[in-house]
Amino acid sequence: MFVTLTVLAALISGMFVASVASTITALKREDQDFRAMVERRKAF
């Protein structure tokens, strides 16, 4: 029982870390897109 709960906790923790990493990556990509849009606007 203890081993099962430990494995489940590890899986949930791993999924949480993966989710946070994915969110950070998406925010960085969004920031780059926003900066590119601002640069295009400055050209006009």
N, C-alpha and C positions, 0 to 999 in steps of 0.2 A: 504494500500500500504506500509506504513512504517513498519507495523508488518511483512508483508511478506518478505520484504528486510532484516529485522532484523533476522528473522528465517533462511533465506538463508545464511546470513553472519555467524550465529552461526553454521550451519551445515558445511559450508566450513571450518571454524576454527577448528571444531571438527575433521574433516577428515584430516586436516593438522597436528594436534597434534598426531592423530593416526598414520599417515604416518611417522612422525619423530620418534615416539616411536618404531615402527616396524623396521625402519632403524637402530636405536641404538641397538636393540636386535639382529638383523642380524649381525651387525659389531662385537658385543661381541662374538657371537657364532663363527664367522669366526676367531676371534683372538684366541679363545680357541682351535679351530681345528689346527690353525697354530702352536700354542705352543706345542700341542700334536705331530704334525709331526716333529718339531725340536727335541723333546725328543726322538722320535723313531730313528731319524738320528744319535743322539749322541750315541745310543747303538751300532751302527755298526762301 
